[in-house]
Amino acid sequence: MNATVIIPSLNPDEKIISTVQSLLDEGFDDIVLVDDGSSDEHKARFEEAKALGNVTLLVHEVNKGKGRAMKTAFEYILKNRPNQPNVITVDGDGQHLAKDVKRCIEKLEENPHSFVLGVRNFNLEHVPARSRMGNKITRTVFRLLCGIKVSDTQTGLRAIPFEHLELMCSIDGDRYEYESNQLFAVKQAGIAFNEVVIDTVYIEENQTSHFRPVRDSIRIYGIIIRYIASSLASTLVDVTLFTALNLIFGKIGFSNELRIILAEAIARLVSSFVNFSINRKVVFKSKENYGSTMVKYYILCVCQLAASTGLVYLFSSVIFGLEDGSLFDTLIKVVVDGFLFLISFRIQQTWVFAKKKQK
């Protein structure tokens, strides 16, 4: 097979041996196995796998995470396999069958510049409930907020052309969040996704998995959680200012139109700068030009301000006929801005703070 297989592993059991052997039997003759800081009692299995032939063993002396193990392998291949057209990452716990690994490579050869995912069918009866529910939630969140339309967001079976390996090495994250960040990076780079439906294998309900549901889920949803936290902070500033100014302007006797426009504009001006600063440094970790990202951000901000102001006025004055300022205006604003929140995330990710696409 015209590809290097990458298998990151931590404290593997005997299935790592059968996984490597099945890949060799299927015709893969270049396997890079990464020992991600396994304990001494598990070291022998790596040596057994290496002895099968055509296996390169890379070792982390301490556990650094699955993402870091994958990047270690990518860096090794960039340096030592410059003529290898493709790589594919495979889990070493027996859940990825060699025939499916081969099918993913064949799909990549048909679409040589794409990013191929081996996706599982979570509707089968033997799939653990937590895995079925977790995938459905993650898939829906990624689709709505990020525009990433893939069937299996956490599959470890991923075929990647050599030309994308430098991008893979530059992606943030060293543990399970790396695979989610990988999808974000592929989407931002404009690389096409392709999928191959594979056999859905769960051995002992995936009891050997090193996935920690709470901690690793937080890592996976990291960018989304940070965005929500940033939005909540700026929203608190925005709503507090809007409420105070709206009541003050109502008491002064400003017209409904002027009252809402002024309160909305001043509150949004202050809160938007708070939001921009947090999003740039913490959420999207943008390294693009400060001035250009600010210009794009405020273009978005102006459009969002106009949409928010228009909708709040529409519901407050036209539909409900409210006058002289009301706390109900605040409730309307929260609902309107919640809708615009979803749209804003997509635009910020794909335009405002997006990395420049590589040629």
N, C-alpha and C positions, 0 to 999 in steps of 0.2 A: 504493500500500500504506500501511496505517495504522501506520507504524513508522519510526523513525530507525535507519539502519544505521550501525554503528560498525566501522571498519576500522583497527586499530592496525598499524603497519608500520615495519620497520627495514631500510634499504638494499634496497628492493624492486627486482625486475627488471620486464620488460615485462608480466608477468602482472597487475600491479596495475591497469594500464590496462584490460585485458580484463575483469577482475573488476568494476570500477566500471561499465563500459559494459553488461555483462550485467545488473547490478542495475537500472540505469536502464531498460533494455529490458524488464525484468520488471515495471516499474511502481513501483519505489521512487524517490521524488522528494525524499528528504532523507538525505544521506549525510555522515557526519562521519568524516573521514580524519585519523589522528593520525600525524605524522612523529616517531618516537621517537628523535631525535638522529641521523638518517642522515648519512652523509658527503656532501661537496659533489657528487660525481659522480652521486649518486642523487637529488638534489633536483629535477632536471628532471621526473622521472616523477610526482612529486606535483603539480607544476604542470600537467602534461598531464592528469592525472586530474581536477584541479580545473576545468580548462577545459571538461570534458565537460558541466558544468552541474549545478546542485543539489548541489554538493559544498562542504562547509565544511572548511577545512584548519586543524588545530591543530598547533602545532610545539613540540617539546621541543628546546632548544638542545643538550642533551647526552642521551645514552642513559640512560633511567631504568627501563626494563623494561616488558614487556608489561602487567603488572598496573597499573603507574602510568599507562600510556597509556590503559588502559580507564577508570580512575578519573578521569583528566582529561576524557575524553569524557562520562562520567556527570555530572560536576560542571557541564560546559558545558550539557548538555541540561536538567538541573534548573533552571538559571538562564535559559536561552534558549528552551526548548521546554516550557513548563509545561502545555500542552494536548495534548502528544503522549502517547498512551496506552501505547505499547510501544517498546522498543528491541531491537536484536538485534546481537550481536557476530559478526563475520565475519573470517576470515583472508584476507589479500590475496594469497596465493600460488596461487590457482586451485584449491584443494582443496575449496572450498565452492561448489557450483553454485547459480546464482540461483533455479532452480526449487525447490531444497531449502530455501533461505532463506525463500522464499514459503510453503512448506509448514509450516515451523516457526512462522511468524507466524499462519498459519491455525489451527494447533493451539493457540497461545496465546489466540487469540480465542475458541476453543471452551472453554478453561479459563482465564479471564481473571486469576486470582490465582496461577497456578502458575509454575513455572520450567521452561522447555522446552529440552531438549538435542537437538541433531541428532547422532545416534549412528551410528558406522560399523560395518560388518560385518567383523570381523577374521579371519573364517574363510575369506575369499576367497583364491585362490591368489596373486594379485598383491600382497598385503599383505606388506611386508618382515618378516622373521622377528623382528627386534628390536622392531618395533612391535606385532606380535601377542603376543609373550611379555610385553613391558612392560605392555600393557593388561590381560592376564589376571592378572598378579601384582598390579597396582595395584587392579584391580576386586575381586579376592578379599580383599586387605588392607582396603580401604575397607568391604567388606560385613561382614567378620568383626569388625573392631575398632570401626568407626564406625556400622554399621547403615545405610550409604548404599548403596542398591541401584540402581545405574545401570550401563548397559552400556558406557559410554565415559567414563571419568573425565577424560580430557584433551582432549575435543573443544572447539574454540574457537567452535563455532556454538551460541550460547545466546540464547534469546529471553526477555526480562525485562519485566514490567509496570513502568510508570513508578512505581507505588506502592512498589516495592522498591529504587529507585535510591539512596535515602539509606542503606539498609543496605549496598548494594554499595560505596558510598564509604567506609564505616567499617571494611571488612574489611582485616586486616593483609596485608602482602606487596606487593611492587612488581614482582616478576618472575614466573616460571612458577608459583611456589608460590601466587600469588594465585588461580589457577583452582581449585586444590584447596581452599584456604581458603574460597573462595566456596561450594563444595559443603557444607563443614562448617557455614558460617553459615546456609545455606538450610535444612539439616537441623535445626539448633538452633532456628531461627525457626518451625519447623512448617509451612514452605511445601512444597506438594506438587511432586514431580518428575513431568514428563511427557516422553516421548521420541518422536522421529520418526526412523525409519531412513532414512539418506541414502545417496547414492552414495558409495562408498569410493574416493576419488581419491588416488593417489600418483604424483606426477610426478618421474621420475628418482629413485625410491626416497626421495623427500623430502630430496634433497641440499641444497636451499636453506634448510632449517630452521635457525634460530638456536639450537635446543635443544642444550644441552651435557649429554650423558648422565649424567656423574657429579655435577657440581656442581648441575645443575637437578633431578636425581632426589633429591638430599639436601634441596633446598628443598621439593620436592613432599611428601616424607615427613617434613617438618620436625616437625610436631606429634607424629607417631608416634615418631620418633627421640628427641625430647626426653623423651617419656613413658617410653620404654625406658631411657634413660640415668638418669632420675630413679628409676625402679623398681630398676635395678641398684644404684644408690648406696644406696638405703634397704634393698634386699635384702641387700647386703653387711653393713650394720649389723645387720639382723635376724638373718641366719643366724649371724654371728659370735657375737652375744650368746646366741642360742638354743643353739648348740653348747656354748659355755662353761658356761652355766647348767645345761643338761641333764646334762652330765657331772658337774658339781659336786653337783647335787641327787641324782644317782644314787649318788654315793659317800657322801653323807650318809645315804642310806637312805630317802629319800622314796618313797612308793608310786608306781607307774607313772602313775596318774591325776594325782596332785598334782605330780609331777615335770614332766610334759608341760605341764600347765595353767600352772604358775608360769613355766616357761622361755618358753613361748609368749607369755604376757601381758606380761612385762617387756620382752622383745625387741620385741614389736609396739608397745608404748607409745612406746618411744624412736624406733624407725624410722618410725613413722607420722607423727610430727611433722616429721621430716626430709622425708618424702615430701610431706606437705601443703604445706609451705613452698615446696618446689621446684615442685610442680605448680601452685600458685596463681600464683606470680610468673613462672615460666619456661615451663611447658608450655602451660597454658590461658590465661595472661595475663589472669586474671580481675580485673575492676574492681568486682565485686559486693561487698556488705557482708562485711567480714572475719569478723564473728561468725557470720553466717548460713551462710557457706560452711564455716566450721570445724565448726559443729554438724552440718551435713549430711555433711561428710566423716567425722566420728567416728561418726555413725549407721551409715554404710557400713562404717567400720573395725570397729565392734563386730560387725556381721553377718558381715563377712569373717573376723574373728578366731574367731567361733563356728564358722563353716564349716571354717576351716583346722584349728582344734583338734580338732573332732569327727572330721574325716577322717583327720588324722594319728594320733589315738588309735585309730580304727577299724582302720586298716591296721597300725599298730605293735603294739598290744596284742591286739586281737581276732583279726585275720586271721593275722598272722605270729607272735604270741606273744612279742614281744621283752621283755626285762626288764633293769633296772639301767642303762638308758641305752645308746645305741649310735649310732655314726656312720650306721647305716642309717636311723635316725630322721630324720637330716638329709636324706638322699636322698629319703625319702618326703615330707618337708616341701617340698622344692624342686619336686617333681612336682605336688603339690597346689596350691601357690601359683602355679605356672605356669599352671594352668587358671583359677584365680581371677583372675589378672592380666588375662586377656582380658575377663572379665565386668566387672571394676573399671573398666577404661578406658571402656567404654560408659556406665557409670553416672556416672562423674565428668564425662564430656563432656556428657551429656544432662540431668544433674540437679545435681550438686554445684557445678560451676563454670559452668553454662550461663548465658548472658545472658538477662535477662528478655525475654520475647517482646513485640514491639511490637504495639500494637493495630492 
